[in-house]
Amino acid sequence: MFDCRDSKNIVNKVRELMTKEGIRYSNKFKKYYYSGYGDNLFDWELYFDTIVLLYFKAEQYAINGLHIFLDSQKENGFIPRRIYMEDDREAFPNAIKLFEDEEHCKPFLSQIALLITRARQDISWLSESDIFRLVKYMSYWLSSCDIDGNGLSEWNSAPHTGADTQFERVGVWRSYFCEGVDLNCYLYKECLALAELCKTFGFREWEIYFHKEAENKRKKIQEFLWDKKDGLFYDRDIRTGRNIRVKSASMFIPLWAGIATEEQALLLVERHLKNPNEFWINYPIPSYASSEPYYTQTYRPAPGTESVYTLREGHCNWCGGLWPHWEYLITHGLKNYNYNEEALYIAKKFYEVSINNPSLYEWYNAETGEGQGGHPFVAGISILGLFLPLELELEVKTMEIVPIQEELDISPIREKLRLETLPNLAKPEE
């Protein structure tokens, strides 16, 4: 049984930090919202924030965040992956100002809506108009972001993925060539989540359509991205039709999505995850395998890179650092395939770095466990390191795509940690 005594004390301190640093008000949108990234909202960060906000009975901040994204939608369905709340863009490097607004919001918005609805057992907060906007948003991913029309969507760039510095697999700004394993797994689950929402609203044609699109994604991932020889999932380069042979932790995302077969899961875990020369280092899971030529614990731009397309030295390191996002997704994926021992080991390592750095960091050195980047850091995904071992023990499956009527019961964790509610400044009538 997991000893959560340390968690209780630290979670209370984190709650104070969340209240002080995370709850914000947007004059632009006239809403309270939650963010660990200052006066900005990021796409997949809202997904993980939502899970934490549900634990603290403060999901109205997540509802407001979701509506802020939807209210930022263009006529063609496009939603920027980063929402600037105020006019503070001059503080950002040129490349970010030039290219970031061209990158579509990562496919998690429908999953956020389903997550909130299952926990609340109430869908009245969501409107038909919201569903229409989610459909347009997903249609943009499935059509405008599938350049070669083969059923797999492409990332714009490494920053678009959230793994900002994985240029070797995804490319610099405006690259558009990488059919990402991670992206298409996210899209698979997003299609399933949107199908459930459409079903609840009685949109039968859309329900059928998105179920078919999900199944098509699953088949295409198996057809184009699985490498039998190496026993892993690789991204695909649409310029050559060949796999991008870079071993990133994103190769394990099919476990989270439930797309890998049992045989594939065995190869992923035994040949790669538990390989001490790849991912099974002091603090698994590094964002790149330690065998990769660009593996590092400190990001530096490649020599000769054009300054407009690069990120500065010391930028967040996705070339080997331990990142909470993939840590959380992959650990739950391992649990899904009954790799319980491996899942718990990784969860405890994530918990260890969180406890050792109690005001939390943006990411961690995968060799030493040392905190890196933003600090103190109140993004939901960093906070989830304190919850993950308990989620496994109590079998709280926060990310399942199931019918809305199947309630997501998070009360066992709330009771175990004696969680107090966050101050509720975000009123439903806003």
TIFILUM-524770 format. One record per atom (N, C-alpha, C): x, y, z. Coordinates in steps of 0.2 Angstrom, whole numbers, padded with zeros to 4 digits, always signed. Layout:
N
XYZ ...
REM end
This chain:
430
+0004-0006+0000 +0000+0000+0000 +0004+0006+0000 +0002+0011-0004 +0006+0017-0005 +0005+0022+0001 +0011+0024+0005 +0011+0028+0010 +0010+0036+0008 +0005+0039+0009 +0003+0045+0006 +0004+0051+0012 +0007+0049+0017 +0008+0054+0022 +0011+0061+0020 +0017+0060+0016 +0020+0065+0014 +0016+0069+0009 +0012+0066+0005 +0008+0069+0000 +0003+0074+0003 +0000+0072+0009 -0005+0076+0012 -0002+0083+0014 +0004+0083+0017 +0007+0089+0019 +0008+0094+0013 +0011+0090+0008 +0014+0094+0002 +0008+0096-0002 +0003+0092-0003 -0003+0094-0007 -0006+0100-0004 -0007+0101+0003 -0009+0107+0006 -0005+0113+0004 +0001+0112+0004 +0006+0118+0002 +0005+0120-0005 +0004+0115-0009 +0003+0116-0017 -0004+0119-0018 -0009+0117-0014 -0015+0121-0014 -0015+0128-0013 -0011+0130-0008 -0009+0137-0007 -0006+0141-0013 -0001+0137-0016 +0002+0140-0022 -0003+0140-0028 -0007+0135-0029 -0012+0135-0034 -0016+0142-0033 -0018+0143-0027 -0023+0149-0026 -0019+0155-0027 -0013+0156-0025 -0009+0162-0026 -0007+0163-0033 -0004+0158-0037 -0001+0158-0043 -0005+0156-0049 -0010+0152-0048 -0014+0148-0053 -0020+0151-0055 -0024+0154-0051 -0031+0157-0052 -0030+0164-0055 -0032+0165-0061 -0031+0171-0064 -0038+0174-0067 -0038+0180-0069 -0044+0183-0072 -0042+0187-0079 -0046+0185-0084 -0044+0188-0090 -0049+0194-0092 -0046+0200-0092 -0050+0206-0094 -0053+0205-0101 -0049+0201-0105 -0050+0200-0112 -0057+0196-0113 -0057+0191-0109 -0063+0186-0110 -0068+0187-0104 -0066+0191-0099 -0071+0192-0094 -0072+0185-0090 -0067+0182-0089 -0068+0175-0085 -0062+0174-0081 -0063+0170-0075 -0058+0168-0071 -0056+0161-0074 -0050+0159-0074 -0047+0153-0077 -0041+0151-0073 -0038+0145-0074 -0033+0143-0071 -0027+0141-0076 -0021+0143-0074 -0015+0142-0078 -0009+0142-0074 -0004+0137-0075 +0002+0137-0072 +0007+0141-0076 +0005+0143-0082 +0010+0147-0086 +0008+0154-0087 +0007+0158-0081 +0006+0165-0081 -0001+0166-0085 -0001+0172-0088 -0007+0174-0091 -0008+0171-0098 -0007+0165-0099 -0008+0162-0105 -0011+0155-0104 -0015+0152-0109 -0018+0146-0108 -0014+0141-0114 -0012+0135-0112 -0009+0131-0117 -0014+0125-0118 -0015+0122-0124 -0019+0117-0125 -0019+0111-0121 -0014+0107-0121 -0014+0101-0117 -0013+0102-0110 -0010+0108-0108 -0010+0109-0101 -0017+0110-0098 -0021+0112-0101 -0028+0113-0099 -0031+0106-0097 -0029+0101-0101 -0032+0094-0100 -0029+0092-0093 -0023+0092-0092 -0020+0090-0085 -0022+0095-0080 -0023+0101-0081 -0026+0106-0076 -0033+0103-0074 -0037+0101-0079 -0044+0099-0077 -0044+0093-0072 -0039+0088-0073 -0039+0083-0069 -0038+0085-0061 -0033+0090-0061 -0031+0092-0054 -0037+0097-0051 -0040+0101-0056 -0045+0105-0053 -0051+0101-0051 -0053+0095-0054 -0058+0091-0052 -0056+0088-0045 -0050+0086-0044 -0048+0084-0037 -0050+0089-0032 -0049+0096-0034 -0050+0101-0029 -0057+0104-0029 -0062+0101-0033 -0068+0103-0034 -0069+0110-0037 -0064+0112-0041 -0064+0118-0044 -0064+0118-0052 -0068+0114-0055 -0068+0112-0062 -0071+0118-0066 -0075+0123-0062 -0077+0129-0066 -0071+0133-0070 -0066+0133-0067 -0060+0136-0070 -0058+0132-0076 -0059+0126-0076 -0057+0122-0083 -0063+0123-0088 -0069+0123-0086 -0075+0125-0090 -0073+0132-0093 -0071+0137-0089 -0070+0143-0092 -0064+0143-0097 -0059+0139-0095 -0053+0138-0100 -0055+0135-0107 -0059+0130-0106 -0062+0127-0112 -0066+0132-0117 -0070+0136-0114 -0074+0141-0117 -0070+0146-0120 -0064+0148-0117 -0059+0153-0120 -0056+0150-0126 -0054+0144-0126 -0052+0141-0132 -0057+0141-0138 -0063+0139-0136 -0068+0139-0141 -0070+0146-0144 -0070+0151-0139 -0072+0157-0141 -0066+0160-0146 -0060+0157-0146 -0055+0159-0150 -0055+0156-0157 -0060+0152-0158 -0060+0148-0165 -0061+0153-0171 -0058+0151-0176 -0059+0155-0183 -0064+0151-0186 -0067+0154-0192 -0072+0152-0196 -0071+0145-0198 -0064+0143-0200 -0062+0137-0203 -0061+0131-0198 -0063+0133-0192 -0062+0128-0186 -0055+0129-0182 -0050+0132-0185 -0044+0133-0182 -0044+0136-0175 -0041+0133-0170 -0040+0137-0164 -0033+0137-0162 -0030+0142-0160 -0023+0143-0159 -0021+0139-0152 -0015+0136-0152 -0014+0131-0147 -0012+0135-0140 -0011+0141-0141 -0009+0146-0135 -0013+0152-0135 -0017+0153-0130 -0021+0159-0129 -0018+0164-0125 -0016+0170-0128 -0013+0176-0124 -0019+0180-0121 -0019+0180-0115 -0024+0184-0112 -0024+0191-0112 -0017+0194-0112 -0016+0201-0113 -0011+0202-0118 -0010+0209-0120 -0006+0210-0125 +0002+0210-0123 +0004+0204-0122 +0011+0204-0119 +0016+0200-0124 +0014+0200-0130 +0018+0196-0135 +0025+0199-0136 +0026+0205-0135 +0033+0208-0136 +0038+0204-0132 +0036+0201-0126 +0041+0198-0122 +0044+0191-0125 +0041+0189-0130 +0042+0182-0133 +0047+0183-0139 +0051+0178-0140 +0056+0178-0145 +0052+0178-0152 +0056+0180-0157 +0053+0182-0164 +0049+0176-0167 +0052+0170-0166 +0049+0164-0169 +0043+0162-0166 +0042+0163-0160 +0036+0161-0157 +0030+0166-0159 +0032+0173-0159 +0027+0178-0162 +0025+0176-0169 +0030+0174-0173 +0029+0173-0180 +0025+0167-0182 +0026+0162-0178 +0024+0155-0181 +0019+0152-0176 +0019+0153-0170 +0015+0149-0165 +0007+0150-0166 +0005+0156-0169 -0002+0157-0170 -0004+0153-0176 +0000+0149-0180 -0002+0145-0185 -0003+0138-0183 -0002+0136-0177 -0002+0129-0175 -0009+0128-0171 -0012+0123-0173 -0019+0121-0171 -0018+0118-0164 -0023+0120-0160 -0024+0117-0153 -0024+0110-0153 -0019+0107-0149 -0019+0100-0148 -0025+0096-0147 -0026+0090-0149 -0033+0087-0149 -0035+0084-0142 -0037+0089-0137 -0039+0087-0131 -0045+0090-0128 -0048+0095-0132 -0054+0098-0130 -0060+0094-0129 -0061+0089-0133 -0067+0085-0132 -0066+0080-0126 -0059+0078-0125 -0058+0074-0119 -0059+0078-0113 -0057+0084-0113 -0058+0089-0107 -0066+0089-0106 -0070+0090-0111 -0077+0091-0110 -0080+0084-0107 -0078+0078-0110 -0080+0072-0107 -0078+0071-0100 -0072+0072-0099 -0069+0071-0092 -0073+0075-0087 -0075+0082-0088 -0079+0086-0083 -0086+0083-0083 -0089+0081-0088 -0096+0079-0088 -0096+0072-0084 -0091+0068-0085 -0092+0061-0082 -0091+0062-0074 -0087+0067-0072 -0086+0068-0065 -0092+0072-0062 -0095+0076-0066 -0100+0080-0063 -0107+0076-0064 -0107+0071-0069 -0113+0068-0071 -0119+0073-0072 -0116+0078-0076 -0121+0084-0078 -0118+0087-0085 -0122+0087-0090 -0119+0090-0096 -0122+0097-0098 -0126+0100-0093 -0130+0106-0094 -0125+0112-0096 -0119+0111-0093 -0114+0117-0094 -0112+0117-0102 -0113+0112-0105 -0111+0111-0112 -0117+0113-0117 -0116+0117-0122 -0122+0118-0127 -0121+0115-0133 -0126+0115-0137 -0126+0112-0144 -0121+0116-0148 -0120+0123-0147 -0116+0127-0150 -0108+0125-0149 -0107+0123-0143 -0101+0120-0141 -0099+0114-0145 -0104+0110-0146 -0103+0103-0149 -0101+0105-0157 -0105+0110-0160 -0104+0112-0166 -0096+0114-0167 -0094+0118-0162 -0087+0121-0162 -0082+0115-0162 -0083+0111-0157 -0079+0105-0157 -0078+0101-0163 -0084+0100-0166 -0084+0096-0173 -0080+0100-0178 -0081+0107-0178 -0077+0111-0183 -0069+0110-0182 -0068+0110-0175 -0061+0110-0173 -0058+0103-0175 -0061+0098-0174 -0059+0091-0176 -0058+0090-0183 -0063+0093-0187 -0063+0093-0194 -0057+0096-0197 -0055+0101-0194 -0048+0105-0196 -0042+0100-0195 -0042+0096-0190 -0037+0092-0188 -0037+0086-0194 -0043+0084-0195 -0043+0078-0199 -0043+0079-0207 -0044+0085-0209 -0043+0087-0216 -0037+0092-0217 -0037+0098-0214 -0032+0103-0216 -0025+0101-0213 -0025+0096-0209 -0019+0094-0206 -0017+0087-0208 -0020+0085-0214 -0018+0078-0217 -0016+0080-0224 -0010+0082-0225 -0007+0085-0231 -0007+0080-0237 -0005+0074-0235 -0005+0069-0240 -0011+0064-0241 -0016+0066-0237 -0022+0062-0237 -0022+0055-0236 -0017+0053-0232 -0017+0046-0230 -0020+0043-0224 -0024+0048-0221 -0028+0046-0214 -0024+0048-0208 -0017+0050-0209 -0013+0052-0203 -0012+0059-0203 -0013+0063-0198 -0012+0070-0197 -0004+0072-0196 -0002+0078-0198 +0004+0080-0196 +0005+0086-0191 +0010+0086-0188 +0012+0091-0184 +0015+0097-0188 +0014+0103-0186 +0018+0109-0189 +0025+0109-0188 +0027+0107-0182 +0034+0108-0179 +0035+0105-0173 +0041+0105-0170 +0042+0102-0163 +0039+0106-0158 +0039+0112-0158 +0035+0116-0153 +0028+0114-0153 +0025+0113-0159 +0018+0111-0159 +0016+0105-0155 +0021+0100-0155 +0020+0094-0151 +0019+0095-0144 +0022+0101-0141 +0023+0102-0134 +0030+0100-0132 +0033+0095-0136 +0040+0093-0135 +0044+0098-0139 +0045+0104-0136 +0048+0109-0140 +0054+0108-0144 +0059+0104-0141 +0065+0104-0144 +0067+0097-0148 +0062+0094-0149 +0063+0087-0153 +0063+0088-0160 +0067+0093-0162 +0068+0095-0169 +0070+0089-0174 +0074+0084-0171 +0076+0078-0175 +0070+0074-0178 +0065+0074-0174 +0059+0070-0176 +0053+0074-0179 +0053+0080-0178 +0047+0084-0180 +0049+0090-0184 +0055+0092-0184 +0057+0098-0188 +0056+0105-0184 +0058+0110-0187 +0058+0117-0185 +0051+0120-0187 +0050+0126-0185 +0043+0129-0187 +0042+0129-0194 +0036+0128-0196 +0033+0127-0202 +0036+0121-0206 +0037+0116-0203 +0040+0110-0206 +0035+0105-0209 +0029+0104-0206 +0023+0100-0209 +0025+0093-0211 +0030+0090-0209 +0031+0083-0212 +0030+0077-0208 +0029+0079-0201 +0029+0073-0196 +0022+0071-0195 +0021+0064-0197 +0015+0061-0195 +0016+0058-0188 +0015+0061-0183 +0017+0059-0176 +0013+0054-0173 +0017+0049-0170 +0013+0044-0166 +0009+0047-0161 +0012+0051-0157 +0008+0055-0152 +0002+0058-0154 +0003+0062-0160 -0003+0066-0162 -0009+0062-0164 -0007+0056-0168 -0013+0052-0171 -0016+0048-0165 -0012+0046-0160 -0015+0043-0154 -0020+0048-0150 -0017+0054-0150 -0022+0059-0146 -0028+0060-0151 -0027+0060-0157 -0033+0061-0162 -0038+0055-0161 -0035+0049-0160 -0039+0043-0160 -0044+0044-0153 -0041+0046-0148 -0045+0046-0142 -0050+0052-0142 -0047+0058-0145 -0052+0064-0146 -0058+0062-0150 -0057+0058-0156 -0063+0056-0160 -0068+0052-0156 -0065+0047-0151 -0069+0043-0147 -0073+0048-0142 -0070+0053-0139 -0073+0057-0134 -0078+0061-0138 -0077+0064-0143 -0082+0068-0147 -0088+0064-0149 -0087+0058-0151 -0092+0053-0153 -0097+0052-0147 -0094+0052-0141 -0098+0051-0135 -0102+0057-0133 -0099+0063-0134 -0103+0069-0133 -0108+0070-0138 -0107+0069-0145 -0112+0069-0150 -0118+0064-0148 -0116+0058-0146 -0121+0054-0144 -0126+0056-0139 -0123+0060-0134 -0127+0063-0129 -0132+0068-0131 -0130+0072-0136 -0134+0077-0139 -0138+0075-0145 -0138+0068-0146 -0142+0066-0151 -0140+0067-0158 -0134+0068-0159 -0131+0069-0166 -0128+0063-0169 -0133+0059-0171 -0131+0052-0173 -0126+0051-0178 -0127+0055-0184 -0123+0055-0189 -0115+0057-0187 -0115+0062-0183 -0108+0064-0181 -0105+0058-0176 -0109+0055-0172 -0107+0050-0168 -0104+0044-0172 -0108+0042-0177 -0105+0037-0181 -0099+0039-0185 -0099+0045-0187 -0093+0048-0191 -0087+0048-0187 -0087+0050-0181 -0081+0050-0177 -0079+0044-0174 -0083+0039-0173 -0081+0032-0172 -0078+0029-0178 -0080+0030-0184 -0077+0028-0190 -0070+0031-0190 -0069+0038-0189 -0063+0041-0190 -0058+0038-0184 -0060+0037-0178 -0056+0034-0173 -0053+0027-0176 -0058+0023-0178 -0055+0016-0181 -0051+0017-0187 -0052+0022-0191 -0047+0023-0196 -0040+0025-0194 -0040+0029-0189 -0034+0031-0186 -0030+0025-0183 -0034+0021-0179 -0031+0015-0176 -0027+0011-0182 -0031+0010-0187 -0028+0006-0193 -0022+0009-0196 -0023+0015-0197 -0017+0019-0201 -0011+0019-0196 -0012+0020-0190 -0006+0019-0185 -0003+0013-0186 -0007+0007-0186 -0004+0001-0186 +0000+0000-0193 -0004+0002-0198 -0001+0001-0205 +0005+0005-0206 +0006+0011-0204 +0011+0016-0206 +0017+0017-0201 +0015+0016-0195 +0019+0018-0189 +0023+0013-0185 +0020+0007-0186 +0023+0001-0182 +0029-0002-0186 +0035-0002-0183 +0041-0005-0186 +0042-0012-0183 +0040-0017-0187 +0041-0024-0185 +0048-0026-0183 +0053-0024-0187 +0060-0025-0186 +0062-0023-0179 +0061-0016-0178 +0063-0013-0171 +0058-0014-0166 +0052-0016-0167 +0048-0018-0162 +0045-0011-0158 +0044-0006-0162 +0042+0000-0159 +0038+0004-0164 +0035+0010-0162 +0031+0014-0166 +0036+0020-0168 +0036+0022-0174 +0040+0028-0176 +0036+0033-0180 +0037+0039-0179 +0034+0044-0183 +0035+0043-0191 +0032+0046-0195 +0033+0045-0202 +0034+0052-0206 +0038+0052-0210 +0040+0058-0214 +0036+0058-0221 +0032+0062-0222 +0028+0062-0228 +0032+0064-0234 +0038+0067-0233 +0042+0069-0239 +0045+0063-0242 +0046+0058-0238 +0050+0052-0241 +0045+0045-0240 +0040+0046-0236 +0036+0040-0235 +0039+0035-0230 +0045+0037-0227 +0049+0033-0222 +0048+0035-0215 +0049+0030-0211 +0049+0031-0204 +0054+0036-0201 +0053+0040-0197 +0058+0044-0194 +0061+0040-0188 +0067+0038-0189 +0070+0033-0184 +0073+0036-0178 +0069+0040-0174 +0071+0043-0168 +0067+0040-0162 +0071+0038-0157 +0068+0035-0152 +0066+0040-0146 +0060+0042-0147 +0057+0047-0142 +0052+0043-0138 +0051+0046-0132 +0046+0043-0127 +0039+0043-0130 +0038+0047-0135 +0031+0047-0138 +0030+0040-0141 +0035+0036-0142 +0033+0029-0145 +0029+0025-0141 +0028+0027-0134 +0024+0023-0129 +0017+0025-0129 +0016+0031-0132 +0009+0034-0132 +0003+0029-0134 +0005+0024-0139 +0000+0020-0141 -0003+0015-0135 +0001+0015-0130 -0001+0011-0124 -0006+0015-0120 -0005+0021-0120 -0011+0026-0117 -0017+0026-0121 -0016+0026-0127 -0022+0026-0132 -0026+0019-0132 -0022+0014-0130 -0025+0007-0131 -0025+0004-0138 -0020+0007-0142 -0019+0005-0149 -0015-0001-0150 -0010-0001-0146 -0005-0007-0146 -0008-0013-0145 -0006-0018-0149 -0008-0025-0147 -0004-0028-0141 -0006-0033-0138 -0003-0036-0133 +0004-0038-0134 +0005-0041-0140 +0012-0042-0143 +0016-0036-0144 +0013-0031-0146 +0017-0025-0147 +0019-0021-0140 +0014-0022-0136 +0015-0019-0129 +0021-0023-0126 +0022-0029-0127 +0027-0033-0124 +0034-0031-0127 +0034-0030-0133 +0040-0028-0136 +0042-0021-0134 +0037-0016-0134 +0038-0009-0131 +0041-0009-0124 +0038-0013-0120 +0041-0013-0113 +0047-0017-0112 +0048-0023-0114 +0054-0027-0113 +0060-0025-0117 +0059-0023-0123 +0064-0022-0128 +0067-0014-0127 +0062-0010-0125 +0064-0003-0126 +0063+0001-0119 +0057+0000-0116 +0056+0004-0110 +0061+0002-0104 +0061-0005-0103 +0066-0008-0098 +0073-0009-0100 +0075-0006-0106 +0082-0006-0108 +0086-0001-0105 +0091-0003-0101 +0095+0002-0097 +0099+0007-0102 +0100+0005-0108 +0103+0009-0113 +0098+0013-0117 +0092+0013-0116 +0087+0017-0119 +0083+0021-0114 +0078+0019-0111 +0074+0022-0107 +0074+0021-0099 +0077+0015-0097 +0076+0013-0090 +0083+0016-0087 +0083+0022-0086 +0089+0025-0083 +0086+0027-0076 +0090+0031-0072 +0089+0033-0065 +0082+0035-0064 +0079+0039-0068 +0073+0042-0067 +0069+0041-0074 +0066+0035-0075 +0063+0035-0081 +0056+0039-0081 +0054+0041-0086 +0056+0040-0093 +0059+0046-0096 +0065+0046-0099 +0068+0052-0102 +0064+0053-0109 +0064+0059-0111 +0060+0061-0117 +0063+0058-0123 +0070+0057-0123 +0073+0054-0129 +0077+0048-0126 +0077+0042-0129 +0081+0036-0127 +0089+0039-0126 +0092+0036-0121 +0099+0038-0119 +0104+0036-0125 +0102+0032-0129 +0106+0030-0135 +0105+0035-0141 +0101+0039-0141 +0100+0044-0146 +0106+0049-0147 +0108+0051-0152 +0114+0055-0153 +0113+0062-0150 +0107+0064-0150 +0105+0071-0148 +0102+0071-0140 +0103+0065-0137 +0101+0064-0130 +0105+0069-0126 +0102+0073-0121 +0106+0077-0117 +0101+0079-0111 +0104+0082-0106 +0100+0084-0100 +0100+0092-0100 +0103+0095-0105 +0103+0102-0106 +0103+0104-0113 +0097+0107-0115 +0096+0109-0122 +0101+0114-0125 +0104+0113-0130 +0108+0118-0134 +0106+0117-0141 +0105+0123-0145 +0103+0123-0152 +0109+0120-0156 +0107+0116-0161 +0112+0113-0166 +0116+0119-0169 +0123+0118-0170 +0127+0123-0173 +0125+0125-0180 +0125+0131-0181 +0123+0133-0188 +0115+0134-0189 +0111+0133-0184 +0104+0134-0185 +0102+0141-0186 +0098+0142-0190 +0095+0149-0191 +0092+0152-0185 +0094+0158-0183 +0091+0160-0176 +0083+0161-0176 +0080+0162-0182 +0073+0163-0182 +0069+0157-0181 +0073+0151-0182 +0070+0144-0182 +0072+0141-0176 +0076+0143-0172 +0079+0139-0166 +0075+0142-0160 +0077+0138-0154 +0075+0140-0148 +0081+0141-0144 +0081+0146-0139 +0087+0148-0136 +0090+0142-0132 +0097+0143-0131 +0100+0138-0126 +0097+0139-0119 +0096+0133-0116 +0093+0133-0110 +0086+0132-0110 +0083+0132-0116 +0075+0132-0117 +0073+0125-0114 +0067+0124-0112 +0065+0118-0109 +0067+0112-0114 +0070+0107-0110 +0074+0101-0113 +0069+0095-0114 +0067+0094-0120 +0064+0088-0122 +0068+0083-0126 +0075+0083-0125 +0080+0079-0128 +0083+0074-0123 +0079+0073-0118 +0081+0068-0113 +0079+0069-0106 +0076+0075-0105 +0073+0077-0098 +0067+0073-0097 +0066+0072-0090 +0059+0069-0088 +0054+0074-0088 +0049+0073-0092 +0043+0077-0093 +0037+0074-0090 +0034+0078-0085 +0028+0075-0082 +0022+0073-0087 +0021+0076-0092 +0016+0075-0097 +0016+0067-0099 +0022+0065-0102 +0022+0059-0105 +0023+0054-0099 +0026+0056-0093 +0026+0052-0087 +0019+0049-0085 +0015+0054-0085 +0008+0053-0083 +0004+0048-0088 +0004+0050-0094 +0001+0046-0099 +0003+0039-0100 +0010+0038-0100 +0013+0032-0101 +0012+0027-0095 +0012+0030-0089 +0011+0026-0083 +0004+0023-0083 -0001+0027-0085 -0008+0025-0085 -0008+0020-0091 -0004+0021-0097 -0004+0016-0102 -0002+0009-0100 +0004+0009-0096 +0006+0003-0094 +0001-0001-0089 -0002+0003-0085 -0007+0000-0081 -0013-0003-0085 -0015+0000-0091 -0020-0002-0095 -0018-0009-0098 -0012-0011-0099 -0009-0017-0101 -0007-0022-0096 -0008-0020-0090 -0007-0024-0084 +0001-0025-0083 +0005-0020-0085 +0012-0019-0083 +0012-0015-0076 +0009-0018-0071 +0008-0015-0065 +0014-0013-0061 +0019-0018-0061 +0025-0017-0057 +0029-0011-0061 +0029-0011-0067 +0033-0006-0071 +0029+0001-0070 +0023+0001-0070 +0019+0007-0069 +0020+0010-0062 +0020+0006-0057 +0021+0008-0050 +0028+0011-0049 +0033+0008-0052 +0040+0010-0051 +0040+0017-0054 +0038+0018-0060 +0038+0025-0063 +0035+0030-0060 +0029+0028-0057 +0024+0033-0053 +0028+0035-0047 +0031+0030-0044 +0035+0032-0037 +0041+0036-0039 +0044+0035-0045 +0050+0039-0046 +0048+0046-0048 +0042+0047-0051 +0039+0054-0052 +0037+0057-0046 +0034+0053-0041 +0032+0055-0035 +0038+0057-0031 +0044+0054-0031 +0050+0055-0028 +0053+0062-0030 +0053+0063-0036 +0056+0070-0039 +0051+0076-0036 +0045+0074-0036 +0040+0079-0034 +0040+0081-0027 +0041+0075-0022 +0042+0076-0015 +0049+0080-0014 +0054+0078-0017 +0061+0081-0016 +0061+0088-0018 +0056+0090-0022 +0056+0097-0025 +0049+0100-0023 +0047+0101-0017 +0040+0101-0015 +0036+0107-0018 +0040+0113-0020 +0036+0118-0024 +0036+0117-0031 +0038+0111-0033 +0038+0108-0040 +0041+0112-0046 +0043+0108-0051 +0047+0111-0056 +0043+0109-0063 +0045+0112-0068 +0042+0111-0075 +0044+0104-0077 +0051+0103-0077 +0053+0096-0079 +0059+0094-0074 +0062+0088-0075 +0067+0085-0071 +0072+0082-0075 +0078+0083-0072 +0084+0079-0075 +0083+0072-0074 +0083+0068-0079 +0081+0061-0079 +0087+0057-0076 +0093+0059-0075 +0098+0056-0072 +0099+0057-0065 +0098+0063-0063 +0099+0065-0056 +0092+0066-0052 +0087+0068-0055 +0081+0070-0052 +0080+0077-0050 +0085+0081-0052 +0085+0088-0050 +0080+0092-0054 +0076+0096-0051 +0071+0100-0054 +0074+0105-0059 +0070+0106-0064 +0073+0111-0070 +0067+0115-0072 +0069+0121-0075 +0064+0126-0078 +0060+0129-0073 +0054+0131-0074 +0050+0135-0070 +0049+0133-0063 +0049+0137-0058 +0049+0135-0051 +0048+0142-0047 +0043+0141-0042 +0038+0136-0041 +0033+0135-0047 +0031+0129-0048 +0027+0128-0054 +0021+0125-0052 +0015+0128-0054 +0008+0125-0052 +0004+0123-0058 +0007+0121-0064 +0004+0118-0069 +0001+0111-0067 -0005+0109-0069 -0008+0103-0066 -0004+0097-0067 -0001+0097-0073 +0003+0091-0074 +0009+0089-0069 +0012+0095-0067 +0017+0094-0062 +0014+0092-0055 +0008+0094-0054 +0005+0092-0047 +0003+0085-0047 +0001+0082-0053 -0001+0076-0054 +0004+0070-0051 +0010+0072-0051 +0015+0068-0048 +0014+0066-0041 +0010+0070-0038 +0009+0069-0031 +0003+0064-0030 -0001+0063-0036 -0007+0059-0036 -0006+0053-0039 -0002+0052-0044 -0001+0046-0048 -0001+0040-0044 +0004+0039-0039 +0004+0032-0036 -0003+0030-0033 -0007+0035-0030 -0013+0034-0027 -0018+0032-0033 -0018+0035-0039 -0022+0034-0044 -0022+0026-0046 -0015+0024-0046 -0014+0017-0048 -0017+0012-0043 -0015+0014-0037 -0017+0009-0031 -0025+0009-0031 -0028+0015-0031 -0036+0015-0030 -0039+0014-0037 -0035+0013-0042 -0038+0012-0049 -0043+0017-0051 -0041+0023-0050 -0044+0029-0053 -0042+0031-0060 -0046+0029-0065 -0044+0030-0072 -0047+0036-0074 -0043+0042-0074 -0045+0048-0075 -0046+0049-0083 -0043+0045-0087 -0043+0047-0094 -0046+0042-0099 -0051+0038-0096 -0054+0033-0100 -0059+0036-0104 -0060+0034-0110 -0066+0036-0115 -0071+0031-0114 -0076+0033-0110 -0082+0028-0109 -0088+0033-0110 -0094+0029-0110 -0100+0033-0110 -0101+0038-0104 -0104+0044-0105 -0105+0049-0100 -0108+0046-0094 -0112+0042-0095 -0116+0039-0089 -0112+0035-0084 -0106+0033-0086 -0101+0030-0082 -0097+0035-0078 -0099+0036-0072 -0096+0041-0068 -0089+0040-0066 -0085+0046-0067 -0078+0046-0064 -0078+0048-0057 -0077+0043-0053 -0077+0044-0046 -0070+0045-0043 -0069+0052-0041 -0062+0053-0039 -0062+0054-0031 -0068+0053-0028 -0069+0054-0021 -0064+0050-0017 -0062+0043-0019 -0057+0040-0015 -0050+0043-0014 -0048+0047-0019 -0042+0051-0018 -0043+0057-0014 -0049+0060-0015 -0050+0066-0011 -0050+0064-0003 -0053+0059-0002 -0054+0057+0005 -0047+0055+0008 -0043+0051+0004 -0037+0048+0006 -0032+0054+0008 -0032+0059+0004 -0028+0065+0005 -0031+0071+0009 -0038+0070+0010 -0041+0075+0014 -0041+0082+0010 -0042+0082+0004 -0041+0088+0000 -0047+0093+0002 -0044+0099+0002 -0049+0105+0003 -0050+0108-0004 -0056+0111-0004 -0058+0114-0011 -0054+0121-0012 -0053+0122-0018 -0050+0128-0020 -0055+0134-0020 -0053+0140-0018 -0057+0146-0018 -0061+0146-0025 -0068+0147-0025 -0071+0147-0031 -0073+0154-0033 -0069+0157-0037 -0070+0164-0040 -0074+0163-0046 -0074+0157-0050 -0076+0157-0056 -0084+0154-0056 -0088+0159-0057 -0095+0157-0056 -0098+0154-0063 -0103+0149-0062 -0106+0147-0068 -0109+0152-0073 -0112+0157-0070 -0116+0162-0074 -0111+0167-0078 -0104+0166-0077 -0100+0171-0081 -0101+0170-0088 
REM end
